[in-house]
Amino acid sequence: MNKVDCVIVGHNTGSFQDFIAGRKFMSQWNGAYRDAQINSLLLNGRRISYMDFSTRPGNKWIPPRHR
């Protein structure tokens, strides 16, 4: 049986795409969009939170031609 080394606990932000869009709208007034950019990665033209990236099965994020 496999043992768990660590557990990542995070908060739920709902749809990350909606979250990013809301922050981008406010980017000229505050640094929230820049913070969201720093705390996510751009993959296949979309921003993905590190939490979403780390909790998905390995090749779900990899386009078929690169598998």
Secondary structure, 3 states (H helix, E strand, C coil): CCCCCCCCCCCCCCCHHHHHHHHHHCCCCCCHHHHHHHCEEEECCEEEEHHHHHHCCHHHCCCHHHC
